[in-house]
Amino acid sequence: MRTDRPLRVVLAEDSVLLREGLIGLLGRCGHDVVAAVGDAPALLAAVEAHVPDIVLTDVRMPPGFQDEGL
């Protein structure tokens, strides 16, 4: 389903450089990054607080670098 409104995105990536690059890329594509976080607990809190259309997440994230992003 296509809409003309931007997607509300929560982004989770522990690498600050990559996270900032993705924020810029998504913004240039017209999407609204409502939260960008660096660890799994912050990801859960951001999803609960913002109820995004989509979550873009790294799979291996702090604190354990296992599969916290899943």
C-alpha positions as CSV (number, residue, x, y, z in Angstrom):
1,M,0.0,0.0,0.0
2,R,1.5,3.3,-1.0
3,T,0.8,6.5,0.9
4,D,1.9,10.1,0.2
5,R,2.9,10.7,3.8
6,P,6.4,10.0,5.1
7,L,7.1,6.9,7.2
8,R,7.7,7.4,10.9
9,V,10.9,5.5,11.5
10,V,12.6,4.3,14.7
11,L,16.3,3.6,14.0
12,A,18.5,1.4,16.2
13,E,22.2,1.2,15.4
14,D,25.1,1.1,17.9
15,S,27.6,2.7,15.5
16,V,27.1,6.5,15.8
17,L,28.6,7.2,12.4
18,L,26.3,4.7,10.6
19,R,23.3,5.8,12.6
20,E,23.8,9.5,11.7
21,G,24.3,8.5,8.0
22,L,21.1,6.6,8.0
23,I,19.2,9.4,9.6
24,G,20.4,11.7,6.8
25,L,19.6,9.3,4.1
26,L,16.1,8.5,5.4
27,G,15.5,12.3,5.9
28,R,16.5,13.0,2.3
29,C,14.1,10.3,1.1
30,G,11.3,12.2,2.9
31,H,10.9,10.0,5.9
32,D,10.6,11.1,9.5
33,V,13.1,9.5,11.9
34,V,11.2,9.9,15.2
35,A,13.9,8.3,17.3
36,A,17.5,7.0,16.7
37,V,19.0,4.9,19.5
38,G,22.1,2.9,20.2
39,D,21.1,0.0,22.3
40,A,18.3,-2.6,22.8
41,P,16.6,-1.1,25.9
42,A,16.4,2.3,24.3
43,L,14.9,0.7,21.2
44,L,12.1,-0.9,23.2
45,A,11.4,2.4,24.9
46,A,11.4,4.3,21.6
47,V,9.0,1.9,19.9
48,E,6.6,2.1,22.9
49,A,6.8,5.9,23.0
50,H,6.6,6.7,19.3
51,V,4.6,3.8,17.8
52,P,6.5,4.0,14.4
53,D,5.4,2.7,11.0
54,I,8.7,0.8,10.7
55,V,11.7,-0.1,12.8
56,L,15.1,-0.2,11.1
57,T,17.4,-2.1,13.5
58,D,20.9,-3.6,13.8
59,V,20.7,-7.3,14.9
60,R,23.7,-7.3,17.1
61,M,23.5,-4.5,19.6
62,P,24.6,-3.6,23.1
63,P,24.6,-4.8,25.8
64,G,25.4,-8.3,24.8
65,F,26.1,-8.0,21.0
66,Q,24.1,-11.2,20.4
67,D,20.6,-10.8,18.9
68,E,19.2,-8.0,21.0
69,G,18.0,-6.2,17.8
70,L,15.6,-9.0,17.1
